[in-house]
Amino acid sequence: MMPSDKSVSAAPVFQFTNCWILRNHKLQREDLWVRQGQILNPEKLFFDEKRPADVQLDCKGSIVAPGFIDVQINGGFGVDFSVATDSVGAGISLVSQKILSHGVTSFCPTLVSSPSSVYHKVLPQINVKNGGLDGAGVLGVHLEGPFISKEKRGAHPEQCLRTFEKEAFQDLLATYGSLEGVCIVTLAPELKRSGEVIQELTKRGIRVSLGHSMANLSQAEEAVGQGATFITHLFNAMLPVSSVKASILLHSLDFENLC
């Protein structure tokens, strides 16, 4: 439910002073006005609402810039998200705290191809949460595999890789155990029955990313038509651009709805 105009206008306005912001490809010294996460035009705010800032924050000459969003991070600081323990939440919190100082304000904890038992143990322990002073926000889990190409598996353990059987989407659910809190699934679109899986994931609001794949151009086009909108580590673990054989790479450079 979208907030009403009245509730938005009642929200506090923050004015960041003594800061540098990027405008027209240059760092410029000016104030930044924000309300509920949206940047405001101070002139419009003054003339339309005739109100000053509710809170002023002195940036002391610092640069104010958007935070990084890390959509594929397998762990860090001694934490591996793909290890099944009873303290996954604590590991997520530690990484969340540590990456904030590196400019990352939100991230997707990413699991590599693993046995079903790992997903069943780990996924229920990862919760979506907003970021703040205590750490970066968790946007949701990124499941990278195990439905990927054997030839382009990279560091993913071959014994964990899976294909879609007759009941494709049910196979995926049985593997992961739950899709609660999942926001991205990386898969190889050339796998049989991947199309119906892409459609089902998309219906549930889960972004499908193409990666670790031997897909050619037509297979990539078909996957995009079925709802895929993302590519995992572009140029890595996929067929190269070739004058003889078009690949997923060529598709990514040609289609605006792939990012």
Secondary structure in CASP SS format (residue, H / E / C, confidence):
PFRMAT SS
TARGET T0000
AUTHOR 0000-0000-0000
METHOD secondary structure of the structure
MODEL  1
M C 1.00
M C 1.00
P C 1.00
S C 1.00
D H 1.00
K H 1.00
S H 1.00
V H 1.00
S H 1.00
A H 1.00
A C 1.00
P C 1.00
V C 1.00
F E 1.00
Q E 1.00
F E 1.00
T E 1.00
N C 1.00
C C 1.00
W E 1.00
I E 1.00
L E 1.00
R E 1.00
N C 1.00
H C 1.00
K E 1.00
L E 1.00
Q E 1.00
R E 1.00
E C 1.00
D C 1.00
L E 1.00
W E 1.00
V E 1.00
R E 1.00
Q C 1.00
G C 1.00
Q E 1.00
I E 1.00
L C 1.00
N C 1.00
P H 1.00
E H 1.00
K H 1.00
L H 1.00
F H 1.00
F H 1.00
D H 1.00
E H 1.00
K C 1.00
R C 1.00
P C 1.00
A C 1.00
D C 1.00
V E 1.00
Q E 1.00
L E 1.00
D E 1.00
C C 1.00
K C 1.00
G C 1.00
S C 1.00
I E 1.00
V C 1.00
A C 1.00
P C 1.00
G C 1.00
F E 1.00
I E 1.00
D E 1.00
V E 1.00
Q E 1.00
I E 1.00
N C 1.00
G E 1.00
G E 1.00
F C 1.00
G C 1.00
V E 1.00
D E 1.00
F C 1.00
S C 1.00
V C 1.00
A C 1.00
T C 1.00
D C 1.00
S C 1.00
V H 1.00
G H 1.00
A H 1.00
G H 1.00
I H 1.00
S H 1.00
L H 1.00
V H 1.00
S H 1.00
Q H 1.00
K H 1.00
I H 1.00
L H 1.00
S C 1.00
H C 1.00
G C 1.00
V E 1.00
T E 1.00
S E 1.00
F E 1.00
C E 1.00
P E 1.00
T E 1.00
L E 1.00
V C 1.00
S C 1.00
S C 1.00
P C 1.00
S H 1.00
S H 1.00
V H 1.00
Y H 1.00
H H 1.00
K H 1.00
V H 1.00
L H 1.00
P H 1.00
Q H 1.00
I C 1.00
N C 1.00
V C 1.00
K E 1.00
N C 1.00
G C 1.00
G E 1.00
L C 1.00
D C 1.00
G E 1.00
A C 1.00
G E 1.00
V E 1.00
L C 1.00
G C 1.00
V E 1.00
H E 1.00
L E 1.00
E E 1.00
G C 1.00
P C 1.00
F C 1.00
I C 1.00
S C 1.00
K C 1.00
E C 1.00
K C 1.00
R C 1.00
G C 1.00
A C 1.00
H C 1.00
P C 1.00
E H 1.00
Q H 1.00
C H 1.00
L C 1.00
R C 1.00
T C 1.00
F C 1.00
E C 1.00
K C 1.00
E C 1.00
A H 1.00
F H 1.00
Q H 1.00
D H 1.00
L H 1.00
L H 1.00
A H 1.00
T H 1.00
Y H 1.00
G C 1.00
S C 1.00
L C 1.00
E C 1.00
G C 1.00
V E 1.00
C E 1.00
I E 1.00
V E 1.00
T E 1.00
L E 1.00
A C 1.00
P C 1.00
E C 1.00
L C 1.00
K C 1.00
R C 1.00
S H 1.00
G H 1.00
E H 1.00
V H 1.00
I H 1.00
Q H 1.00
E H 1.00
L H 1.00
T H 1.00
K H 1.00
R C 1.00
G C 1.00
I C 1.00
R E 1.00
V E 1.00
S E 1.00
L E 1.00
G C 1.00
H C 1.00
S E 1.00
M C 1.00
A C 1.00
N E 1.00
L H 1.00
S H 1.00
Q H 1.00
A H 1.00
E H 1.00
E H 1.00
A H 1.00
V H 1.00
G H 1.00
Q H 1.00
G C 1.00
A C 1.00
T C 1.00
F E 1.00
I E 1.00
T C 1.00
H C 1.00
L C 1.00
F C 1.00
N C 1.00
A C 1.00
M E 1.00
L C 1.00
P C 1.00
V C 1.00
S C 1.00
S C 1.00
V C 1.00
K C 1.00
A C 1.00
S E 1.00
I H 1.00
L H 1.00
L H 1.00
H H 1.00
S H 1.00
L H 1.00
D H 1.00
F C 1.00
E C 1.00
N C 1.00
L C 1.00
C C 1.00
END
